[in-house]
Amino acid sequence: MIGKVTVILRGYNYKQVKTVAQTLINSSIRNIEITMNTENSLEIIREINKEFGEELFIGAGTVISYKDLVDSIQAGAKFVLSPISFNKEMIDYCKQQKVISIPAAFTPTEIYNQIELGADIIKVFPANELSHNYARKVCEPLGSLPLMAVGGVNASNVKEILSSGYEYVGTAGGIFKKEDIKSKNIDGLKKSLKLFEAQIISED
C-alpha cells in the first residue's frame, strides 16, 4: 500500500529522477510520482520502475485522460494521480490493473462522488488554498476518508497537515531544493530529506 508521503517530480530528466530515487531508498519515504507533462515521462517511469521498483513505489502524476492512464500503467506506474477527477472507466481500469487511483477533488460533493466511484485515495488540490482543518471538517459528516493534501506541503507544516484529517500528502517542492535535484547534489538532497523525515517521525 502507498505510504503517507509522495515526492512529486515534474520536469526532471532521468538522471535527476534517479538521484532522488537513490536518496529515498534508505528512508521512510518510498513514493515517487513522475508527472506525465515531464518530457519522456513514460520512459522515465519505465526505467525508474525497472531499477527501483523493488524498493520504491513508482507512480504517474498529471494523469488527465484515459490514454494517459493506460500509457502510464503500461509503463509500470503502481499509482496514478491527477489534478482533476477520474470517470468510472478510469477508476475501473485502475482496479483491473491493481493500480492505486488518486484523482483530485475540492468540494465535499466532488470528494464524495469520487469515493462512490471507487477511488482509492482522494487528492485535495490545491490544499493550500484551504485551512488544513478542511479535511477534518469534511470527514465529520462523511466519515473517515483517505484524503491526500497536495499544494504547499513542506517540512514546516507537514506535521500539522497529517494531524488535521489528511492521511497522505504529496509535495513537489517541500522536501528537496530544486537546484539540488537539477545538480544531482546527493549531500544536499540527504540533508533536506533528513529535515523533512524528522517531522514525519515526530508525527507518528
URZI-V619195 format. One record per residue. N is the residue number from 1. RES is the residue in one small letter. SS is DSSP state (A for helix, B for strand, O for the rest). PSI is psi in radians with two decimals (NA if undefined). Layout:
n=(N;N)
res=(RES;RES)
ss=(SS;SS)
psi=(PSI;PSI)
//
This chain:
n=(1;2;3;4;5;6;7;8;9;10;11;12;13;14;15;16;17;18;19;20;21;22;23;24;25;26;27;28;29;30;31;32;33;34;35;36;37;38;39;40;41;42;43;44;45;46;47;48;49;50;51;52;53;54;55;56;57;58;59;60;61;62;63;64;65;66;67;68;69;70;71;72;73;74;75;76;77;78;79;80;81;82;83;84;85;86;87;88;89;90;91;92;93;94;95;96;97;98;99;100;101;102;103;104;105;106;107;108;109;110;111;112;113;114;115;116;117;118;119;120;121;122;123;124;125;126;127;128;129;130;131;132;133;134;135;136;137;138;139;140;141;142;143;144;145;146;147;148;149;150;151;152;153;154;155;156;157;158;159;160;161;162;163;164;165;166;167;168;169;170;171;172;173;174;175;176;177;178;179;180;181;182;183;184;185;186;187;188;189;190;191;192;193;194;195;196;197;198;199;200;201;202;203;204)
res=(m;i;g;k;v;t;v;i;l;r;g;y;n;y;k;q;v;k;t;v;a;q;t;l;i;n;s;s;i;r;n;i;e;i;t;m;n;t;e;n;s;l;e;i;i;r;e;i;n;k;e;f;g;e;e;l;f;i;g;a;g;t;v;i;s;y;k;d;l;v;d;s;i;q;a;g;a;k;f;v;l;s;p;i;s;f;n;k;e;m;i;d;y;c;k;q;q;k;v;i;s;i;p;a;a;f;t;p;t;e;i;y;n;q;i;e;l;g;a;d;i;i;k;v;f;p;a;n;e;l;s;h;n;y;a;r;k;v;c;e;p;l;g;s;l;p;l;m;a;v;g;g;v;n;a;s;n;v;k;e;i;l;s;s;g;y;e;y;v;g;t;a;g;g;i;f;k;k;e;d;i;k;s;k;n;i;d;g;l;k;k;s;l;k;l;f;e;a;q;i;i;s;e;d)
ss=(O;O;O;O;B;B;B;B;B;O;O;O;O;A;A;A;A;A;A;A;A;A;A;A;O;O;O;O;O;O;B;B;B;B;B;O;O;O;O;O;A;A;A;A;A;A;A;A;A;A;A;A;O;O;O;O;B;B;B;B;B;O;O;O;O;A;A;A;A;A;A;A;A;A;O;O;O;O;B;B;B;O;O;O;O;O;O;A;A;A;A;A;A;A;A;A;O;O;O;B;B;B;O;B;B;O;O;A;A;A;A;A;A;A;A;A;A;O;O;O;O;B;B;B;O;O;A;A;A;O;O;O;O;A;A;A;A;A;A;A;A;A;O;O;O;O;B;B;B;B;O;O;O;O;O;O;O;A;A;A;A;A;O;O;O;O;O;B;B;B;B;O;O;O;O;O;O;A;A;A;A;A;O;O;O;A;A;A;A;A;A;A;A;A;A;A;A;A;A;A;A;A;A;O)
psi=(2.59;2.47;3.08;-0.34;2.29;2.23;2.12;2.13;1.99;2.14;0.24;2.62;3.08;-0.82;-0.61;-0.74;-0.72;-0.67;-0.70;-0.76;-0.76;-0.62;-0.61;-0.30;-0.79;0.39;3.13;-0.11;2.02;0.09;2.23;2.19;2.15;2.08;2.56;-0.30;0.34;2.41;2.33;0.57;-0.76;-0.71;-0.72;-0.80;-0.81;-0.81;-0.74;-0.68;-0.68;-0.71;-0.61;0.11;-0.37;-0.48;-0.52;2.82;1.89;2.22;3.08;2.50;3.01;0.74;1.84;-0.01;2.87;-0.66;-0.78;-0.77;-0.93;-0.80;-0.77;-0.67;-0.69;-0.48;-0.19;0.08;2.32;-0.23;2.68;2.30;2.74;2.68;-0.05;3.05;2.74;2.64;3.04;-0.68;-0.72;-0.76;-0.71;-0.67;-0.71;-0.77;-0.73;-0.64;0.02;0.75;2.43;2.21;2.28;1.27;2.90;2.70;2.86;-0.77;2.83;-0.68;-0.79;-0.75;-0.84;-0.72;-0.70;-0.64;-0.76;-0.57;-0.21;0.23;2.54;-0.76;2.53;2.14;1.99;1.99;2.34;2.04;-0.46;-0.04;-0.02;2.84;2.57;-0.38;-0.06;-0.76;-0.78;-0.71;-0.68;-0.66;-0.38;-0.88;-0.45;-0.17;3.10;2.22;2.50;1.43;2.44;2.19;2.18;2.20;1.87;0.21;2.27;-3.14;-0.49;-0.31;-0.08;-0.62;-0.77;-0.75;-0.79;-0.17;0.16;0.38;-0.25;2.34;-0.39;2.76;2.65;2.44;2.34;-0.65;0.25;-0.09;-1.01;2.61;2.36;-0.72;-0.54;-0.65;-0.82;-0.65;-0.01;0.79;1.59;-0.76;-0.76;-0.70;-0.76;-0.68;-0.80;-0.71;-0.72;-0.73;-0.74;-0.79;-0.58;-0.60;-0.67;-0.78;-0.71;-0.36;-0.49;NA)
//
